[in-house]
Amino acid sequence: MAERNIPAKMNHLCCQICRNLLRNPVMIPCGHNFCMRCIQDQWDCDQLRNSLCRCPECKYEFPSRPQLIKNTTLAEVVRETEMSCNKEQQSSEGNRKVLKRPRSCAETSESTLCGKHNKPLEVYCCTDKQIICAQCASAEHGGHRIGLVKEERRRKEKELKDMQTKFKQTLQKQERKREMMGEMLGQIQDEARKTEAFCESVIVGAIDSLQKHYLSVKEVIAAQEEAAAAQVRISLKSLEEEVKQMKERDAKLDHLAQTESHIRFLQKWPSLKLLCDPSFQELSEDPLLHFELTKRAVEHLGKQLEGFCDKEFASICNTADGEEQQESASEMEEDDVQRRSEASVSQLHASRPLAKQKVEPKTREEFLQYACKLSLDPTTAHEDLVILKGGKMVKLCNERSKNPSVRNPERFIHRRQVLCREGLQADCYYEVEVKGDKAEIALTYKGINRKSRTTLSAFGANANSWSLDLSKHYSVSHNSDSIQLTTPPRHHRVGIYLKFQTGTLSFYEVSDSMNFLYKVEAEFREPLYPGFWLGEKCCIRICDLRQSQL
């Protein structure tokens, strides 16, 4: 909006911020006056910039924001002065309007009649883009492109419809793009959380590995302590004997010194002199040397690990930044890989009828053709369990060798259970050896609850897991339904045969022959992870079936 024309004599009634007449004038402590809204906005901006409030005219800074004082006398003077100025301006403008006249009929926008000729406005000059009457068209618009108002309205309406259609299409595209970007934002957040959980599980697994090695170092230190202490005890005992003998010799020397007979003194002297020759036994080596060497080795290892971690994590961060630039190029390769994968899947589906014709395995040699490699995942193991032999064995640990509890979202909190790393979704066979009175061999979906105290986290007690329970009798459990088998356990080795696509899970007792125990039929929706629950004094080992195949 253009500034109003304020007479020079009224400048002292103007606000120095907006340069207009004062509105709701207020006075600040330095004595200057401003519009209430102007000075409030000015001080709000000062506070947003973390600066002191100051007077816009004299630049005086106030230690705190002052209270505004409304200047009622000045407000009344401004109001009276403005009224007198408005009256003078209206009278001058009225005189100028008497001299003016409409230059064309187009200037009378609201009327349907021509202001010059008082005739209907039915003609539209396309050249001048004006609505005129027929007399104006013949008199003033000769040679211009002329048309009727109704026809021009129809043309403009068509243009308007086309414009609306294009605008709506553009709006729909933008709406779809906004929805996609919103979904992408959610996917980014989900993927970020999954990546955090994955990285945490990997790091915690490395920490678990370090803790296991630390336990072995503790055992070495304990052995060093025992050996060094035994060596010192032996030396201490020998030293005590020597001290005792030296005290006896000292007594004899005192007795000889007090002998008055010269002959007797000279006769005893040679033998006592030989006994007093020093023959002290020293320690063969420093008992603390082994501890010092161990500390040096561990300190060197710590520095190497710290340097390695610094280097590798820096490389990971740099690689992540570089991969963002190569992402567009790799998308084309991923599309090609996906097409080849889909083609392979199609061929697999085409060959499935032949696979179904295969005979069900009967002998152990036939089962071994479906052998799969499994390893225990330490990040899922309950704190009372210890993983041994490269992830092939799990057992209860005693309090002395118990690992410090590491918080991990994948770990079972309240049940002595552990899962394998591998998810099975094909025809698979594996064997386990169980030692102990009670245990459970299970297959479960990865999403099984790890923190609940209820049956939600127990193998075989929910819809996400199937379990073979070993105690005095075998029993098979699923979703809290249990079937007790009449066959008592006679051998330590159990075979598990999964046909994922067919939806069957079979349990066998393995000895010289394959003794069938039970078959479960179900529709498996996602990969199954082998898992184990251990009772007191129990140990479970995953058998290496590669040696059996040789």
Disulfide bonds with the S-S distance in Angstrom:
none
